[in-house]
């Protein structure tokens, strides 16, 4: 029973983080590059007492987006930032 509740809670947290990150990728926030701590501050507020977001939840979602080629990580002045992948720019490279 406990394992099932834990998995359900983890799934709900992951969906919450994915929705927040998805909304941010449509905004200029990620287009200009966002540091990991900035992304965490944007997604950690859930408005629900029983639901708490930890950095590992954000990490798992970000890794998934990187694997799907929707985000890239760049080192800018010694700091890592996440950037939204521009499909138009990527398409122009191959044509």
Backbone bond lengths (Angstrom), bond angles and torsions (degrees), N, CA, C in turn:
res aa  C-N    CA-C-N  psi(-1)  N-CA   C-N-CA  omega(-1)  CA-C   N-CA-C  phi
1 X - - - 1.448 - - 1.528 111.24 -
2 X 1.349 115.71 -47.42 1.454 120.08 -179.69 1.524 111.25 -61.61
3 X 1.319 116.99 -42.30 1.465 120.81 -179.64 1.517 110.88 -61.71
4 X 1.316 116.99 -40.76 1.463 120.78 179.65 1.529 110.71 -65.80
5 X 1.330 117.73 -41.20 1.463 121.40 177.50 1.519 110.89 -63.71
6 X 1.324 115.89 -41.24 1.458 120.63 179.20 1.524 110.68 -63.07
7 X 1.327 117.59 -44.70 1.460 121.52 -179.84 1.525 110.81 -64.85
8 X 1.317 117.43 -39.37 1.459 121.13 178.29 1.524 110.66 -64.82
9 X 1.334 115.93 -42.94 1.457 120.59 178.28 1.528 110.79 -63.69
10 X 1.334 117.00 -43.60 1.465 120.98 179.64 1.524 110.56 -62.79
11 X 1.322 116.62 -40.90 1.463 120.79 178.66 1.525 110.39 -63.19
12 X 1.308 117.20 -42.32 1.456 121.39 179.74 1.528 111.00 -64.83
13 X 1.334 116.37 -42.05 1.465 120.65 178.23 1.521 110.12 -62.73
14 X 1.317 116.36 -44.77 1.466 120.47 -179.05 1.533 111.48 -62.52
15 X 1.322 117.00 -41.77 1.464 120.29 177.04 1.521 111.11 -63.30
16 X 1.322 116.52 -40.75 1.465 120.75 178.41 1.534 110.66 -59.77
17 X 1.323 115.79 -47.54 1.468 120.71 -178.73 1.529 109.96 -65.22
18 X 1.330 117.55 -41.83 1.470 120.65 179.07 1.526 111.35 -61.45
19 X 1.317 117.39 -41.63 1.463 120.84 179.38 1.516 111.19 -65.48
20 X 1.324 116.90 -42.74 1.471 120.15 179.46 1.525 111.06 -64.95
21 X 1.327 117.10 -44.73 1.470 121.14 179.55 1.529 109.60 -66.01
22 X 1.328 117.22 -40.18 1.466 120.65 177.73 1.508 111.85 -59.91
23 X 1.311 116.97 -39.66 1.467 120.77 176.87 1.514 112.22 -68.44
24 X 1.325 116.54 -34.82 1.460 120.13 179.62 1.517 111.99 -72.41
25 X 1.339 117.11 -32.28 1.463 118.94 -177.57 1.525 111.22 -69.69
26 X 1.323 117.57 -20.01 1.458 120.99 177.16 1.524 111.71 -83.63
27 X 1.315 116.70 -11.10 1.456 122.50 -178.40 1.522 108.12 -100.98
28 X 1.300 116.58 163.43 1.460 121.23 179.24 1.522 112.76 -66.17
29 X 1.331 117.40 -9.95 1.466 121.60 -177.42 1.527 111.71 -55.99
30 X 1.317 117.49 -51.19 1.466 120.92 -178.86 1.522 110.88 -84.73
31 X 1.313 117.69 -26.07 1.464 120.38 179.93 1.528 110.99 -61.45
32 X 1.328 117.18 -33.56 1.453 121.18 179.08 1.514 113.39 -89.75
33 X 1.314 117.09 0.01 1.459 121.85 -178.82 1.516 111.11 96.57
34 X 1.300 116.55 132.92 1.461 121.34 -179.65 1.517 109.30 -134.33
35 X 1.315 115.38 133.24 1.457 120.97 176.96 1.524 109.30 -74.58
36 X 1.335 117.21 154.47 1.469 120.02 -179.80 1.527 113.14 -55.96
37 X 1.326 117.99 -40.57 1.470 119.63 -179.09 1.520 111.32 -67.12
38 X 1.334 118.00 -31.66 1.469 120.71 177.23 1.524 110.10 -67.54
39 X 1.321 116.71 -43.00 1.458 120.04 178.32 1.516 111.14 -63.43
40 X 1.328 116.90 -41.09 1.459 119.76 -179.83 1.527 110.69 -63.12
41 X 1.318 117.94 -41.33 1.474 121.15 178.86 1.529 111.17 -62.50
42 X 1.318 116.96 -33.02 1.468 120.40 179.88 1.523 112.57 -73.80
43 X 1.331 117.98 -32.51 1.469 119.91 -174.59 1.530 114.04 -100.39
44 X 1.342 118.45 -14.89 1.462 118.94 -173.70 1.522 113.35 -70.16
45 X 1.302 118.83 -26.44 1.462 121.43 -179.34 1.523 109.54 -79.39
46 X 1.324 115.80 114.19 1.459 120.10 -177.97 1.518 112.00 -106.90
47 X 1.338 116.68 -23.98 1.454 119.85 -176.06 1.520 112.90 79.33
48 X 1.334 116.45 6.33 1.456 120.95 -179.88 1.525 109.21 -124.85
49 X 1.315 115.47 133.96 1.456 120.73 -175.89 1.527 112.03 -68.51
50 X 1.318 117.46 -41.67 1.462 120.90 -174.57 1.524 113.90 -80.21
51 X 1.316 117.77 -5.47 1.464 121.18 -176.52 1.519 109.19 -113.49
52 X 1.323 116.41 116.84 1.451 120.55 179.98 1.521 109.65 -121.65
53 X 1.322 115.11 131.66 1.461 121.94 179.69 1.531 108.37 -94.76
54 X 1.325 116.07 131.17 1.457 121.94 175.71 1.527 108.47 -111.93
55 X 1.343 117.40 158.48 1.465 119.50 179.49 1.528 113.72 -54.72
56 X 1.323 118.16 -31.98 1.472 119.95 -179.48 1.525 111.49 -64.02
57 X 1.339 117.55 -30.86 1.464 120.07 177.52 1.530 110.36 -65.35
58 X 1.323 115.81 -45.05 1.460 120.51 177.81 1.522 110.41 -63.38
59 X 1.334 116.78 -42.97 1.467 121.33 -179.80 1.523 111.14 -57.68
60 X 1.332 116.63 -46.26 1.463 120.16 -178.97 1.525 111.85 -62.69
61 X 1.321 117.23 -40.47 1.469 120.75 178.92 1.529 110.07 -68.07
62 X 1.332 117.38 -43.53 1.469 120.36 179.72 1.521 111.49 -63.06
63 X 1.332 117.68 -41.97 1.462 120.49 176.74 1.525 110.89 -60.84
64 X 1.311 116.92 -39.78 1.467 120.62 177.35 1.512 111.94 -62.55
65 X 1.335 116.99 -41.58 1.473 120.77 178.94 1.521 111.49 -68.41
66 X 1.318 116.86 -34.02 1.469 120.19 176.55 1.522 109.57 -66.81
67 X 1.329 117.54 -42.48 1.464 121.20 178.63 1.526 111.28 -64.39
68 X 1.331 117.75 -31.54 1.461 121.90 178.13 1.522 112.06 -82.98
69 X 1.332 116.69 1.12 1.464 122.99 -179.74 1.531 111.72 62.74
70 X 1.311 116.42 38.04 1.465 121.75 177.12 1.527 111.65 -105.76
71 X 1.338 116.68 -18.61 1.462 123.10 176.90 1.517 108.69 -134.99
72 X 1.323 115.40 150.78 1.460 121.11 172.65 1.524 108.09 -129.27
73 X 1.326 115.13 155.93 1.461 121.39 176.94 1.518 107.63 -110.77
74 X 1.315 115.59 130.59 1.472 120.34 178.63 1.526 109.08 -127.27
75 X 1.309 115.19 146.64 1.454 121.45 176.19 1.523 107.32 -95.56
76 X 1.323 116.29 111.06 1.463 121.78 -179.41 1.522 107.67 -117.27
77 X 1.319 115.89 113.86 1.462 122.57 179.59 1.523 111.86 54.04
78 X 1.322 116.68 42.52 1.453 121.48 176.57 1.521 115.34 80.75
79 X 1.326 117.87 5.98 1.462 121.06 178.81 1.523 109.53 -126.37
80 X 1.315 114.70 141.30 1.452 120.03 -179.49 1.521 110.65 -84.64
81 X 1.330 115.39 136.28 1.460 121.75 177.93 1.515 109.36 -134.62
82 X 1.311 115.63 149.09 1.458 121.73 178.15 1.521 108.93 -99.18
83 X 1.322 114.85 136.34 1.460 121.81 -179.80 1.522 109.83 -127.54
84 X 1.306 115.31 144.30 1.459 122.06 175.54 1.523 108.30 -74.18
85 X 1.316 117.63 136.78 1.465 121.93 178.46 1.525 108.24 -78.64
86 X 1.328 115.19 123.81 1.459 121.01 179.29 1.524 108.45 -88.23
87 X 1.306 116.65 108.91 1.476 121.42 -176.95 1.523 111.93 -65.38
88 X 1.315 118.09 -33.91 1.471 120.40 -179.80 1.521 110.15 -66.29
89 X 1.339 116.14 -43.65 1.457 120.85 179.24 1.531 110.40 -64.97
90 X 1.325 116.50 -41.36 1.452 121.47 179.47 1.518 110.80 -64.57
91 X 1.337 117.34 -41.02 1.447 122.29 179.80 1.539 110.83 -65.73
92 X 1.319 116.63 -36.89 1.473 120.63 -178.95 1.534 111.46 -66.62
93 X 1.341 117.00 -29.54 1.462 120.30 179.80 1.521 112.41 -64.30
94 X 1.326 116.14 -33.47 1.455 120.55 -175.46 1.525 113.26 -93.83
95 X 1.294 118.36 -5.58 1.477 121.17 179.97 1.501 112.28 -111.84
